[in-house]
Amino acid sequence: MEEFDFVDSADPNFDFNALVVDVEENTIRGHWKAALRKLKKLNKYFVTPKRRVPEKTYVAVLEVCLANRLHGARASEPARKILEQMAEEGYEIPGTIGNHCILNCLGKGPHGTHAGFGGIDTALAMLAAIESSQSGLKIISEDTYGAIIMALSRDGDVEEACTLLGSIVMEHSITPALDVFSDVGRTAAKTETMGETVLQILRLAKASGYIVDNMASTNSGRDLLASGVIAAEQLDNLPLGLRLLTAASKAKGCAPDRGDDLVSSFSSTSQRASTLIHTRAIDAAVLDNNWKLAVKLQQLMTERSLIPSTQVLRKVVGICAKNEKGKRATALLLDWIQRAKDGTADKPPIIVFDNVVNACEICGEESLTLEVLEAMKEVHNSEGNIVTTNSTKAKGSN
C-alpha cells in the first residue's frame, strides 16, 4: 500500500505548534542542547509578529539550561540570548531564574569566566536584559549584585565595581553584604592612587547602614577598616587613620583581642600603614611640644601590636624630659630598656639617660635619679657624662 503524509492544511500553525511541543519535550528530558537548537529553529523559521514563542517555553528552556550551574557555564551565552528575547517580547522573567542565570555564569577565571565560559560581560548583559524586561531590576537580589561587583573587583575593574556599588546603594537603597565592600576596598587599596576610592567605599558602607564602630566585630569589617587605614596613610590623612583604629577598638565580640589590634595587624600592608600613621602623628605631637599626646600615641602603638622605632622611642622620652616630666620619662626609658632586651629596639644611648637624669633632678625625684643611673650602668657599663657624674657624687656626699 502506498504511504501518505498527513498534513492538516486547515491549521497554519501546525508546524509551529509541533516544534513548540518538541522544544518543551526536550526540556522535560533534560536535553538542553537539543532544546536550544529547536528553539533557535522556531525563532528563525516560524516566529512572526503575530505568532510568538510562548513565555512558558522560554522559561522551560532556561530551567533546563540552569541545571548543573548552567552546565559549567557552557549554557551562559544561550541563556543570555533567551533573557534578551524575553525582554524584547515584554515577558516577565522569574526572579529565581534571572538571579541564578547571572550567578551561575560567573566563575573565578579570567574576566569572571568559568573554564572559559560565561564571565562578567555575559553577566552584565543578562543584568541589562532583566533591567529592560517587564520584571525590572526589582527581582535582582543583593547576592546577585554582590557577585557581579566582586567579580569586577577581582578582575581589577575597581572603578566599574565602585560605580555599580554606588548605584545600588544610593539609587536603589540596596544593602549588599559587608564582604562586597571589603572586597572592592581591598582591591582599591592595593593601588596607591586609589585612596579616595577606598574612602568612597567606606562612605557607601555607612550609607548602607553599617556602623563603623561595629565593623571590627566581623572579619569582613576588619578587612574594610584595614583598607581604610591603608588609604589614610596613602593620603597622609593621619586623623582619619587614627579615627578608624579608634572605632575598631570599640567593636564588641573581638575578645580576647582588641578590634584595633586586629585591624592594624590584618595584613602586612595594614600593619605598615598603621605604624607609619602613628609615627607621623608622634612626630607632629613632638613638633607641637605636646608630650601627653606623644605618650598616648606610643601607648596605643603598643596596644595595637605595633613596634615603635628607636627614633620614636627617643623622641617620646625626649619630649617628656624636655617638659620636666621625670616620672613619665623614667617609665618610658625603663620600658625602652626592656624592649632592647627583647630585641625589638636598639638600646637607649647615653645621652637619653643623661636627659632623663636631669629631668628627675629638676623634679626632685632623687630615687628615680638613682634608678636611672643604675639602669645606665647595667646597659652601658658607664656612669654617664660630667652632668650625671656630678649628680651621682652629690648624692654620695649627702
Secondary structure, DSSP 8 states (H G I E B T S, - for coil): --------TT-TTHHHHHHHHHHHHHHHTT-HHHHHHHHHHHHHHT-BTTB---HHHHHHHHHHHHHHHHHHTTTHHHHHHHHHHHHHHT----HHHHHHHHHHT--SSGGG-BTTBS-HHHHHHHHHHHHHSSS-GGG--HHHHHHHHHHHHHTT-HHHHHHHHHHHHHTT-----HHHHHHHHHHHHTSGGGHHHHHHHHHHHHHTT--HHHHTTSHHHHHHHHHHHHHHHHTT-HHHHHHHHHHHHT-SS-TTS-HHHHHHTSSHHHHHHHHHHHHHHHHHHHHTT-HHHHHHHHHHHHHTT----HHHHHHHHHHHHHTT-HHHHHHHHHHHHHHHHHTSS----HHHHHHHHHHHHHHT-HHHHHHHHHHHHHHHS---SHHHHHHHHHHHH-
